[in-house]
């Protein structure tokens, strides 16, 4: 398709009439033979210019000069053309942040999609690589072989390709739901993927102050500056909620924060006054155990107008204490209850603390972990240290044994030694193939000062906390957009299903009894396996994204060489310049020859 990099250079065509005038107005001199030249010794040569129109002379030189002028003007205009069947690689960096969705149907996301689809239709670029610029820039699958294939990916994939949990990335097409767009890092990734000679295009809702490596990247912006009120932070602790509201506006506003149930029933309303740029922190009274939604009046960016807060009442581990020795049982039960994070029960237990035979008796307890306590005095010794602790194990967190006397007989069970007195193991942890932990603890209270020291409640706290951290379900019900959601699952589950607020469902693989994913959009998500369901609330809370004042519409490109890559076109400036040089060389040769003939 025809394109000029510098169309204003065509104004140089105004020089053509000037060139013609020079030739039309020049003097013509007749040759007159004379016998001598002494009468013209002081005569001055007449100027070639004149004021009377004459018949056009020297037509060959005139047309050569005219042709050279046309060639130089055309070269300055920077004509671009397709070069046979040559294909130019294209890498498109897509701003995947949720500010791209501001404005509803007229959002930057919709405009950018339409512009890119039109650009890719019938394009001569091959291949076409799409890069998502989110919290972690990533390639949107393999390079597309055609513009039509790339356009399909822009609308979002229906079949989702899930990557490994270590990467924490699940590409789902261009949905624009990331908490931020790291465009600079994405451009660096695009350069690596593009290679030499490729066209790099960044599509976003704002323009950079300066182009990185001027002239190397083409930017298209489709944003629009809009006023916006946003919930930029929210959290919950049982029956108390916290919210922070920001006003990205030019005039002071009066608004209302509504606290309601998920089915829309209002629970309370709070009037809020905000000055331009002001941020206010609010403390809210919430009904314990009930999911709630915090909502502002809908405006340009609905993603930050609401926040769902799920109950965060601490989960409690179900612990069964099965010890024959009443004194030891009482000691363990008091320490378990003192954590405030466990209940004593005999049904559906998560942790069993019992005699040495307890681990065998709990084989039918499903995923229950066991701690076998050896408290017999036969063969027991009192150890005053030095104690060796495996500081990388969860049970040793903050555990100090200085000055402690530990009475016990050596543990004979195999596994990972967590605490030892010299070379004598006192606490051993063994993990089975199905992920269950079977621990062995040697402790004779009558020979020990451990139950009277701060180390004892610390050890039991670590045990309960570790078990809670591995219970099935998400580690936290409320997360920020962009955070990695880690879900513990029971043994035997190979994948979990994740359903987003738009009812799109994808599968996430399980590795080491854990699944991890990054939500692609704010709102209420659901993770599920079998008959088990767990909600996860994702909060869009980024003041930089909520501030729409920097959004603009426009383009920014570098040199004509970059613009030449548009639609696979290539510059003809060099060819035209060489042609003009050849014409001027011929012109010079003809002038020299004419001068020799005259002499």
Buried (B, 14 or more C-beta within 10 A) or exposed (E): EEBBBBEEBEEBEEBEEEBEEEBBBBEEEEEEEEEEEEEEEEEEEEEEEEEEEEEEEBEEBBEBBBBBBBBBBBBBBBBBBBBEEEEBBBBBBBBBBBBBBBBEEEBBBBBBBEEBBEBBEEBBBBBBBBBBBBBBBBBBBEBBEBBEBBBBBBEBBEEBEBBEBEEBBBBBBBBBBBBBBBBEBBBEBBBEBBEEEBBBBBBBBBBBEEBBEEEBBBBBBBBBBBBBBBBBBBBBEEBEBBBBBBBBBEEEBEBEBBBBEBEEEEBEEBEBEBEEEBBBEBEBEBEEEEBBBBBBEEBBBBBBBBBBBBBBEEBBBBBBBBBEBEEBBEBBBEBBBBBEBBEEBEEEBBBBBBBBEBBEEBEEBEBBBBBBBBBBEEEBEBBEEEBBBBEEBBBBBEBEBEEBBBBBBBBEBEBBBBBBBEEBBBBBBBEEEEBBBBBBBBBBBEBBBBBEBEBBBBBBBBBBBBBBEBBBBBBBBBBBBBBEBBBBBBBEBEBBBBBBBEEBEBBBBBEEBBBBBBBBBBBBBBBBBEEEEBBBBBBBBBBEBBBBBBBBBEEBBBEBBBBBBBBBBBBBBEBBBEBBEEBBEBBEEBEEEEEEEEE
